[in-house]
Amino acid sequence: MMRVLVADDSILFRRVMADALASIPDVEVVGQVSNGRLALQRIQELKPDLLTLDMEMPSMDGLSVLDALRQAGNRTAVIVVSALTRQGGKLTLQALQKGAFDFITKPDTASAEQSRDALRTELAPRIKALSMRLGIRSILHGKSGTN
């Protein structure tokens, strides 16, 4: 079971993202937060496998969250969720350089239902790939502990 924390300053987008994630098999949304500072607190408490991270949030932005995770040695995987703008693209590239697993673009759709479906389509293969990566990592760490 992949445990996911959602961080976005829009309550509507958090709800849509949580619904999209919950519709993916073997995914459990363990929390939702409105800014980066809260995300770091909840990561310590909930120990999620994955954080979906908005880049532009009040109090602490996505890049600052990535820096803090890296400095703390935290291995929570991060998928950046960014608006499709030149600024968003620049921030996404910086996020990938700072260790984000992948990124998706926020959908620009007419309804919450269409957004949920678009997010599910984008997230499902990334979560499957991440799950495989985490499985391999745990096998490798398990073997290295027995040598």
Secondary structure per residue as TSV (DSSP state, phi and psi in degrees):
chain	resnum	aa	ss	phi	psi
A	1	M	-	360.0	125.2
A	2	M	E	-89.1	120.2
A	3	R	E	-95.0	126.6
A	4	V	E	-125.2	137.1
A	5	L	E	-111.1	133.5
A	6	V	E	-105.9	126.7
A	7	A	E	-123.0	113.5
A	8	D	-	-158.8	142.6
A	9	D	S	-77.9	-12.0
A	10	S	-	-93.4	118.8
A	11	I	H	-62.3	-37.8
A	12	L	H	-64.4	-45.7
A	13	F	H	-65.6	-38.7
A	14	R	H	-58.0	-43.9
A	15	R	H	-64.2	-44.6
A	16	V	H	-63.8	-44.0
A	17	M	H	-62.6	-44.4
A	18	A	H	-62.3	-41.2
A	19	D	H	-63.5	-42.7
A	20	A	H	-62.5	-45.6
A	21	L	H	-64.5	-42.5
A	22	A	H	-64.8	-22.3
A	23	S	T	-83.0	-4.3
A	24	I	S	-93.1	129.3
A	25	P	T	-57.1	143.8
A	26	D	T	64.3	27.2
A	27	V	E	-121.5	132.7
A	28	E	E	-125.1	123.6
A	29	V	E	-83.1	114.6
A	30	V	E	-95.0	-11.3
A	31	G	E	-178.7	164.0
A	32	Q	E	-137.6	134.8
A	33	V	E	-134.4	158.4
A	34	S	S	-101.6	-4.6
A	35	N	S	-157.2	170.3
A	36	G	H	-66.1	-36.7
A	37	R	H	-62.1	-44.9
A	38	L	H	-65.2	-36.1
A	39	A	H	-59.3	-45.3
A	40	L	H	-63.5	-40.2
A	41	Q	H	-62.5	-47.3
A	42	R	H	-69.1	-31.2
A	43	I	H	-61.7	-42.6
A	44	Q	H	-64.0	-40.6
A	45	E	H	-74.2	-46.7
A	46	L	H	-94.9	-21.2
A	47	K	-	49.3	57.4
A	48	P	-	-70.9	159.3
A	49	D	S	-79.9	-29.2
A	50	L	E	-140.5	140.9
A	51	L	E	-118.5	123.8
A	52	T	E	-92.0	125.9
A	53	L	E	-126.2	118.6
A	54	D	E	-73.5	142.8
A	55	M	S	-80.6	-36.4
A	56	E	S	-110.2	99.7
A	57	M	-	-136.2	154.9
A	58	P	S	-73.3	164.6
A	59	S	S	74.9	-47.6
A	60	M	S	-162.6	119.6
A	61	D	-	-81.6	174.1
A	62	G	H	-60.2	-41.1
A	63	L	H	-63.5	-39.1
A	64	S	H	-64.5	-37.0
A	65	V	H	-63.6	-45.5
A	66	L	H	-61.0	-42.9
A	67	D	H	-59.7	-45.9
A	68	A	H	-64.7	-40.0
A	69	L	H	-63.5	-43.8
A	70	R	H	-65.6	-43.7
A	71	Q	H	-62.6	-33.5
A	72	A	T	-82.4	-5.6
A	73	G	T	72.5	19.5
A	74	N	-	-77.1	133.6
A	75	R	-	-104.0	17.0
A	76	T	-	-59.5	127.8
A	77	A	E	-71.5	149.5
A	78	V	E	-129.5	129.2
A	79	I	E	-111.0	120.0
A	80	V	E	-79.2	136.6
A	81	V	E	-117.9	110.9
A	82	S	E	-125.1	148.8
A	83	A	-	-71.2	149.2
A	84	L	S	-84.3	83.1
A	85	T	S	-139.3	165.7
A	86	R	H	-60.2	-44.0
A	87	Q	H	-62.6	-43.1
A	88	G	H	-61.3	-40.5
A	89	G	H	-64.5	-40.8
A	90	K	H	-63.7	-44.8
A	91	L	H	-63.5	-38.7
A	92	T	H	-63.3	-44.2
A	93	L	H	-60.5	-42.0
A	94	Q	H	-63.4	-39.6
A	95	A	H	-63.0	-41.8
A	96	L	H	-64.0	-38.6
A	97	Q	H	-64.8	-28.5
A	98	K	T	-90.6	7.7
A	99	G	T	109.2	5.4
A	100	A	-	-62.0	144.5
A	101	F	-	-70.5	-42.5
A	102	D	E	-167.3	-178.0
A	103	F	E	-145.0	156.0
A	104	I	E	-133.3	157.0
A	105	T	E	-93.3	137.6
A	106	K	-	-59.3	131.6
A	107	P	-	-69.1	145.5
A	108	D	-	-111.7	81.3
A	109	T	-	-121.5	170.4
A	110	A	S	-81.5	-21.7
A	111	S	S	-141.5	161.9
A	112	A	H	-62.7	-36.9
A	113	E	H	-64.5	-42.9
A	114	Q	H	-65.2	-38.6
A	115	S	H	-63.4	-44.4
A	116	R	H	-58.8	-46.1
A	117	D	H	-64.8	-40.3
A	118	A	H	-64.6	-42.7
A	119	L	H	-63.9	-43.0
A	120	R	H	-59.7	-44.0
A	121	T	H	-61.1	-39.3
A	122	E	H	-74.6	-40.2
A	123	L	H	-79.7	-37.6
A	124	A	H	-53.4	-51.2
A	125	P	H	-68.0	-31.6
A	126	R	H	-69.0	-39.7
A	127	I	H	-68.3	-37.7
A	128	K	H	-62.2	-45.1
A	129	A	H	-63.2	-42.4
A	130	L	H	-64.4	-41.6
A	131	S	H	-60.7	-42.6
A	132	M	H	-63.6	-42.6
A	133	R	H	-61.8	-44.1
A	134	L	H	-66.2	-36.8
A	135	G	H	-63.6	-44.1
A	136	I	H	-64.1	-43.1
A	137	R	H	-59.6	-42.9
A	138	S	H	-67.9	-35.2
A	139	I	H	-64.5	-46.1
A	140	L	H	-63.7	-42.2
A	141	H	H	-67.7	-34.6
A	142	G	H	-64.5	-43.2
A	143	K	H	-67.1	-40.5
A	144	S	H	-67.3	-24.9
A	145	G	H	-75.3	-18.6
A	146	T	H	-94.6	-8.1
A	147	N	-	-78.3	360.0
